[in-house]
Every structure is written in structure tokens, then in C-alpha cells.
Amino acid sequence: MSTPMLPFIDLQAQRRRLGGAIEAAVMAAVEGGAWVMGPQVRQFEEALAAFGRAKHALGCANGTDALILPLIAWGVRTGDAVFCPSFTFTATAEIVPWLGATPVFVDVDARTYNMDPARLEAAIEAVKAEGRLTPKVVIAVDLFGQPADYPAIRAVCDRHGLKLIADSAQGFGCTLNGEHPIKWADVTTTSFFPAKPLGCYGDGGAVLTDDEDLAQEMDSLRVHGKVVPKDLKEGQSFDHDPKYLAMRIGMNSRLDTIQAAVLIEKLKVFGQEIEWRNRIADRYNARLEPHVAAVPHVIDGGVSNWAQYTIEHDNRDGLAAHLRGLGVPSAVYYPVPMHMQPAYRRFPQGAGGLPVTERIRDRVISLPMHADLDEATQDRIVDAVASFEG
């Protein structure tokens, strides 16, 4: 008889803990009848902006749309270069070619797995020297839940006149020196995919910014280029419903009201859940350090939300098979970095290539992590790792 497999992320444990409040919120949204962009969406946006210490937050259909909205608003187009890590999920880079622009892949720091500021600067300088592309935007990723080195990355962007996006699809809620990424980034984006630390019961995303003009532009873009206040001159009125007036070429990226209702309840406990995740990660670190090549390293001054707990091992695939036999799941993020994938091989790499990315892809493995992971289950996971002799 095979050993029953533990859940990698136990979403049902959280659902049971929050079930009554979420069920009541969902039914209130259903009975309210405004099922797309209803009042709960605005309520959630206000709460999300307050949590993330941003002046504006806009819900949208998913985290990928959240990334492209600022690029469209900034007029990114053919001939522009957007710098991003290769060691990330496809969504970070895939939105760049949609606009005819070119992703330039940058290597990561060997300890945090986030964008290396020195390699970023070298990549920008190389693109400028070649003269074929115009550097426009940097997308830094808060991989596995911890913040990128935003003070250093912001300084690079300022030296070269580039916009900065903090892709916090995994990392929303992380901080650096007590500050959220929006302190340094022009825009922070996030995803509410169910497996994310702040996830809904379907798909959803959001974009945060302190720039009011940009917020209005993205608000228009997410709803078919609709009229927004900055489009109106004082005293201007229309002889028809402006709902059907497109001021710019937009898209359909609205957050469903039911998902906003779920997220309102989850956001109320999100800060506490981040504390629980850090306690679990600290316990993992203390118990696993003697048995693996490396436990996670968090940037100095950083607080991770621990979207994933990722270790390094000299025999990663052997460990994964061993754990599977003991009913312990694992995952590999990311076995094929972006620059090695068929669709992206043609795009340029930063100066010096991506040696760190290509080394760690064969060594990293993620263990179960969620806010409701109890100590007995965690001990079973740790013991399974420690028993591997390969």
C-alpha cells in the first residue's frame, strides 16, 4: 500500500478556518447582483492599497494582466527593451513580446535568487552600447516570497532613466527594512491565483501605484479604454452615455465581485498568516540546515511571505523521488528558465550570460509550505528529507 501524499499547499485547511466568514461574504456578493466590478471590488482595492502602503490599487483579471497594464500605459513598443530575470514564471516575460518589445534576461543573485543589481546594470549598459534597442523598463521579481534588492535596483533605474515594476505575484506582503516594494517601484503587481499566499477562489490580480495619473490610465485600460476623470475638461458633458466611449485602446481585465469578497476576508488575516509562515520557515531552517546544501537566504532587512520554501540539494531529483515514496510532495521552480525555453531562446541575455540561473535550476527544490502547516506534519517532512542518503 502506498503512503498517502501530503498536500503541497493545504488550501482546504485555510478554507475551513475562514469558511464561515468567506461563505457569508460570497453569498452577500451573489445576492447583491453586481457580479462584475461590484462594490466589493472597490472595498477590496481600498483595503489592498492600505495594506501595501500605496495610494492606488486596481483589481484586474489576473496577475499577467497586472504586468501588462503599466507597460501599455507607458507606451512600451517595438524597439524597447524590458529587463527581467530568466529564473521566474513565464508570465513575467511573456507580456513583453505582446507589445513588440524585447525581453532582456538578467541573471540572479546566488543566495536570494532575485535579480542581481550589478548584472542588471551590465545588461543595460550592453544594450545601450549595441544601440539596437532602447532600455525602458525593469521588472524585478519577488521570487518565492521575498523582496528583491529594491534600493540597489532603483538606483540603477534612476541612473539610466528606466521605469521599475515590482512583480510581487509571489511576494505580495513582503517588506524590506519595513517598507513594501512600492516605496521604490513605480508599480507593484500581484496575483491572486489560488496557490498564492493571498489567493482567491479563481483568478485575479492587482496593480498598485502612487502615481494618480498612471492609476487613471490603467483604470481606463482595464475596462476597454473607458472614460476616466483625467479625460474630462471642467464642465464637460456628453450627449450620450460615456460608458460606450473609448478614449484609448483597452482590454477586458475586470475583477469579479465574488473574488473580491473572498479576498476581503483573506486580507483581514493575511498579516497574521505571514507571521505564521515565518515561524514555520524559521523552524524548517533550524532543522534542515544539517541535511541540505543550502536553506533559504533572505536579504538583509527583508521579511518574506514564504510563498515557497526552497532549498538546494546536491541530488535534487533523487531527493524528490525519495520524498515521493514517503508521501511528501515537492516541486521544482523552475527547471527550465525562461531563456532556455523554446519560445524565448531568441531573446537576448545580459552581459556575461546567466551562469547562476543555469546552476541553480538543477539544485533547487521546494517543500510544502502554507500558513496552516502544523509542527507534526512539518516534522514528518523534515524527517523524510533527513533520511535521504543519496
Secondary structure by P-SEA (a helix, b strand, c coil): ccccccccccaaaaaaaccaaaaaaaaaaaaaccccccaaaaaaaaaaaaaacccbbbbcccaaaaaaaaaaaacccccbbbbbbccccccccaaaaaacbbbbbbbbbcccccccaaaaaaaaaaaaaaccccccbbbbbbccccccaaaaaaaaaaaabbbbbbccccccccccccccccccccbbbbbccccccccccccccccccccaaaaaaaaaaacccccccccccccccccccccccccccccbbbbbaaaaaaaaaaaaaaaaaaaaaaaaaaaaaaaccccccccccccccccccccccccccccaaaaaaaaaaacbbbbbccccccccccccccccccccccaaaaaaccccccccccccccaaaaaaaaaaaaaccc
